[in-house]
Amino acid sequence: MAEVNEPYTQGTPCWTDLMASDQQAAIDYYSDLFGWNGEVGPAEFGGYAICELRGKPVAGIGPAMAMDGGPPPPTVWTTYLSVDDIEETAAKVTANGGTLLFPPMQVGDQGHMLVCVDPSGAVVGAWQRIDFFGAQRVNEPGALIWNELNTRDLDKALPFYEAVFGVTFEATPEMADYHGMLAAGRVVGGAQPMNPDIPADTPSHWLTYFAVDDVDSTVAAAVRARSTLLMPAFDMSAGRMAVLQDPQGGVFAVLKSSM
């Protein structure tokens, strides 16, 4: 699947966005790396930019804004799961040990959103569509291909997502401790315990993967653009991947799928 023309099923990752202290620099970086087109958006939406790949939306980049006079938030990619009812989702978040960071809000005529923290400390968003259902180009170079929960407490996290988003998880036999996340019976994401080699102060998090046609050349281009290589390119069952940190601190993965 490359072009998406229908709304996403409940619980499916449908969008990803980055909040960056220097929004224009982030737009330029990812446009150069992945071939996106994007520009700062209307003031009424905080300048939020919808980045496109060959005329279809693939990701958002917005300005990181401090709350209540505090420091600007870190530059991070946030995964959004599609939901049918944002208010019901919010109620389930709090009822199942999660914390609302941003309670339900309407985004013009596009949809409704919230951002929460799961019981293991990972931040995740929810999106209920009105006119905009999410990424319309996926699983091809330059577009979103995978979303993965890396958690310090799998036993707390998985029941939360099952109760709040209606997904299920099943162990993946060929990968120890890895769980596929299923929405309506289809694998749409993954979850695994945090790698013990990751620094102890790294919280549970969702990792966004972008498809590329050549992992090694993408890594080289990213490093030339002042990125940090967090995990060198390696081969695994799903293909070849690497993990990078952009110049402002946003962490993401690149994947050349073998499937």
N, C-alpha and C positions, 0 to 999 in steps of 0.2 A: 504494500500500500504506500502510495506517495501523496496523492491529493485526497484530502478528506472533504466530503461534501455533505455529511450528515452529522448531527449532534452526537457527542460521545455518551456512551453508556455510563450510568451511575457508578462512581468509584474509579473511573479511568483517568489517568493523567491526561489533561487536556490543554495545559498551558504551562509555560515557565517564564519567569521574568527576573530581571536583575535590577536592584536598586544601587546606584553608584554615586559616589560623591562628585565625580566629574562625568555627568551624563554624556556630554558630547564626545569625550575621549573614549568612553565605553562603546558608544555607537560606532565610532570610527574603527576601534579595535576589532569588534566582532564583524563589522562589514568587510574589513580587509581580510579577516581570517576565513569567514564562511560565505562571502559573496552576498551579504544582506544589503538591502536598501532600507534606510531608516532616517528619520529626522525628528527633532524635538516637536512634541505634539501641542495641542491647544492648552492655553493657560487654565481653562476651567477644569481640565483633567490633570493639573499639576505638571504639564509638559510631557506626560507619559508618551513614549514612542512605541508604536507598533512596527516592528521590523519585519520586512517581507523578503521572501526568496522567490524570484521569478513571479512576482505579482501576488503572492499568497502570504498571509501572516504566519510567522513561525515562532516569534518570541517577543517579549516586551522589555524595554529598558527605560527605567525612570530615575529621577533624581532622589538620592537618599536624603531624607529630611529628618532633623532631630525632633523628638517629641517632648513637649513641656520644658523646653530650654535645655534638655540634656544633650549629650554628644551625638553626632550623626551615627546611625546604625552601621554595622559592618556591611561591606559589599558582598552580597550572597545571591545565588540563584535560588528561587523558590519554586517548588512544584505545586501545581494546583490540580486537585481532583474534581472531576465533574460531579455535581449533585443535582437532584431534582427539586429540592426544597432547602434553601439556605437557612431558614429559621429553624426548621427541624434539625438540620445538621448542627447548628449552634447549640441547641438544647442537648443533643447527644454528646457533643464535645465535653461540656461541663459535667454531664451525668456519668461520663466514663473516665474521669480523671485527667482530662485535658484542660488547657487554659486558653482562653480567647485573648489573642494579642490585639486583633482588630475585629470587633464584632461585625455582624452583617451590615453591609452598606450597599446602596445601589450605585452603579457606575453608569450614569446617563441612561441611554436606551440600550446599552450593551449587555448588562447583566447585573448579578449580585455577587458579592465576594465576602469572604472572611479569611483571616489568617489565625492559626492556633498553634499551640505547642502540644505535642503528644506526651503521654506520661513518662516517656524515656528521654524527653528533652529535644526532640526533633521538631523543627518548624515546618508546617505544611499549610497550604491554602486550599480553599474550596471555591468553586465557581458554579453559579446557576445561570444559565444562559437566558438572555432575552433575544437580542438580535445577533449576538456574537457567541459562538460556541467554543472557540479556541483555535488551536493551530490547524491550519488548513493544508499544510504540507509537512509530512513526517516521513521518517524511515528512508531518507535519501540524503546524499551529501549536502551538508549545510543546514540540516533540519534536525529536530528532536527525534531521537530513536529509542531512548530508554530512560526510565526514572527508577531510582533505587534507594531504599531506606537502609542506611547504615546506623545501627542502634547499639547502645550499650546495655539495653535490657530488652531482648527479644520477647520475653514472656510478658512484659507489660505492654509492649508496643503492638504486637499482632492482634490481640483481642480488642484493642482500642480501634484499629482500622476496620476490623470486622463489624464491630458494633456501630460505629459512626458512619462508615461509608458503604457498608454492605458488601465488602469484598471478602474473599476467602484466601487462604494461603495453603500451599502444599510444598512439601520438601522436594528438592531437585536431586535425584539420585546421583547424578554425575558430579555434583558440587556439594561437598560437605557443608552443612549448616546453612545452605542457601535455600530460600523459599520463593517460589513464584507467587505473585499476587494476581488473583483472578477476579475479573468483573464479568458477570453473566457467563461464567464458565470459560472465559478466554484469558490467557496470560497477558497482563498489561503492564507489569512492573515486577520489581523484586525486592527482597528484604534479606539482610544478613547481619550477624553480629559484627561490631566494629573490629577491624584488624588490630591485633595487639601492638603492632608496630606504629600505629598512628599515635601522635603525642597525646598524653593523658588529658590535656586541657581542651582537646577537640571534642565538641559536643556531638551527640547523635544528630544526624542530618540526612536530608535527601540529596542525592547526587544526580545532577542532570547530565545526560549523555547526548552528544551531537554526533550524527553520522558524518564520516569523511570518506573520501575515496583513497586516501593514503595517509595512514597514521603518522608515519615517520616524517614525511614532508610537512604535514600540518604542525607537528611538534617543533620542527626546525623553524618554521615560519613564526610560530608563537614565541619561541625563545628569542628570535631576532627582534620581536616586538616587545621585549622586556618582560615576558612571562617567566614564571618559575615552574620547572618540571618537578612535580611532586611524586609521580610514579612513572618511570620510564616505560616506553612501549614494550608490551609483552603479548604473547599469544595465549589465548584461553579458549574454552569450548565454544563461546559465542563469536569469536573472531580475534582481532588484534585491537588493543586499546592502550590508552595512556591517560594520566590525570594531570591537569595543568591548573595553575593559579594565574589569573590575569594580572596586569600591572596594578590594579586597584584592590586586589585580594580575592576576587571572585573565583571560586573553585568549580571546575567542570571537567568532564571526561570527553574524550573523542574515541569513536569506535568505528572500525571497518568490519562490518558484520560478515560472518561466514555462512549465514543462514539465508 
